[in-house]
Amino acid sequence: MESGIFKTAENFGLTEGISELILTTKNAKDDKISANAAPIGIIQKNGKLFLRLFKGSKTYENLKREDFFAANITDDSVLYAKSTFYDLDESQFECKEYQPLSTLAEKIPALKKADRVVLFKCVGRKETEDLLIIDVEPIEFVIQNAGKSGFIVNRGFNAVIEACIYMTRYELTKNQEYADKIYQMQEIVLKCGRAEDKEAFEIIMKRFQKP
């Protein structure tokens, strides 16, 4: 991948390591809603960008079939929490025909509330028994909210993202270690979080405490 593309990716927050963004993908035609949104880590390592998707997720199923998706950049913690555990309403998506895909008449769903959107193409896939590894390449960068030039790091927002990850792992394993970590993140949110971070954590805790 050209260094210029990486530089632009870094300007949009896609740095070395794992960037947890909300990915939007096209659902199958027979699905009740046209698009899916889910927080997924985009990994940048050794000059490559790639995804690691676990079998059984909607994103896994969609990107086995579709070659394009959008990564939505936002500091809306409620949107992260809702998209982790529930289907978003159709009204939250906007399908666009991005310039690189204009000749294909291909429309890709993105979130209306996203401040920035990065359009990606899947350029290689490797599938194991329970994992799909996809090499990806950014092909267009869109600023939807020009009034926001960047994000300030907030410990409460970061704790919400970590709690969403721990909650999905807890639901899979029922491991008490993940439950303990959720409570640790709750303390950070209550101490450092914004009002919307606390609202997002209420969504997580309702899921956590569900009988």
N, C-alpha and C positions, 0 to 999 in steps of 0.2 A: 504494500500500500504506500502511496506517495506520502512523504513527510508533511506536505502541506495539508493533506486531509487530516492527519493526526493532530496538527497544530490547531486546525479548526475544531476538531473533536474536543481537544483540551479546553478551548475557549468556551465550549458549551458544557463543560464539567465532566467530560469523559476522560479521566486521567488514568494513569497506571494503577492497576489493582482492580477492585470491583466497584462499579458505580450502580447503585440500586435505583432504577428508574421504572416508571410504569409503562410497560409495553402494551401496545394495542395491536390486535391482529384480527383478520377477517375470519368469522365463523363459517362453518359449512352452510350451504344454501338452505338446508332443511332445519337449521337451528332457529329457536324462537326469537333471538335477537341477532343482528347482523355482525356484531363485533364483540370482542372480549378485551378486558383490561386486567393486567396483573403486574404487581411489582416483581421485577426480575433483575438479577445482577448481570450487567454487561462487563465482561472481563477483558482488560487490556494487559497482555503479557507477551514479552519477547517479540514486540512488533506486530502482534495480531490482536484483533478484537473477536471475541467469540462468546457464545452462550452455552450454558450447561442446563439442559431441561430434563426434568424427571418425568418418567412415564406416568400417564394418568392425568396430567394437567391439561387444561384447555389450550394453553400456549403450545405445549408439546404437540398436541394433535393438529393445531392450526399450522404450525411451522414445519410439520412434516409435509404439508400439502402446499402451502403458500410460500412464495419467494421474497415477499416484501412485508415490512412491518414498520411501525413508528415507535420511537422511544420518546416519551413525554416527560419533560423536565418541569417540576413544580415543587413548591414548598408547602403545598396543601396537604397537611398530615391526615385530615379526615378522608381525603380521596385515596391516600395510601391504605388506610385501614379498611375502608369499604371495598376497595378493589381486591384486597387480599382475601376477604372472606365471602364476598357476595358479588353477584352480577350487577354491573352498573346499568342504570336505565338507558334505553336507546337515545334519549334526549341529550345525554352527556357526550355523545360522540358526534364527530363531524367527518364525513368522508370527502377527501380532496383528491383531485387529479394533479399530483405534483409534477413539476416540469420534466424531470428525468423519465417519467412514465407516460408522458403525454401521447407518445406514438403507440403505446399499448392500450390506451383507454382504460388504464388500471387506476382504481380509486382506493386509497388506503385510509382506514379510520384513524383518527387522532382525537384527543380529548379537547373539548372546547376550552376548558379551564387551564390547559397547559400554557406556561409562559414561553417555552421553547419546544420545538419538535425536531427530532433528527430522524430522517427517513433512512432505513437500512435495507440492504439487499443481502439475502443468504447466498453465500458463494461456495459453500462446501458443507457436507453433512457426514457425520460418523455416528452410527447407532450401535449401542450395546444392548444388553438384555433389559436394562431399566433406565437408560440414559441416552439422550440425543445431544451431541455436541455439534454446534453449528458455527462455522466461520462466517463472520458478517462484515460488511463494509458500508460505511456511511456514504450516501449519495446525494443528500440534500439537507441543508440546515435552515430552519425557519424560525424567525422570532415572531411570536404571536402577541407578546406583551412588551412593546418597546419601552414602556415606562419602568421596567425592572431590568437593570443592567447586570445584576448578579445576586447571589444569595449569601446572607450572613449565616455563619455556622451557629446553630442553636442546639444546645444539648438536649432540650426537650424534644425537638423534631427528630434528632438522630435516635433518641431513645424509643420513639414511636416506631421507627423503621426496624430497629433491632427487635422490639417486642413482637412485631408482625412476623418476623422470621422465626423467633423462638416459639410463637404460638402455633405456627404451621408444623414445626418439628414436634411440639408437645402433642398435637392432635394425632400425629402419626405414631409416636412412640410411647406416650404417657410417661415419659421419663421425668422424674421429679426435678432433675437438674434444670430442665427448661422452665419448669414452673417457678423455681427459685429465681431464675434470671428475669422472668416477666415481672416479679415483684420488685426486683432491683431496678428495672427500667421504670416501673411505676413511681418509685421514690424520686428518680431524676426528673420525670415529667412534672410531678407535683411541685418540685422545688424550682425547676428551671424553665418549664414549658410555657408556651403561649396559651391563650384560651382555646384555640383550635387544636393544640396538641393534647390538652386535657379532654376535649370532646372526643378526639380520635381514640384516646386510651380507654374511654368509657365503652366504645365499640368493642375493643379488644377484651376488656374485662367481662363484658356481657357474654361474649363467646367463651371465655375462659371459665366462667362460673356456671355455664349452662349445664344442667343435669344430664 
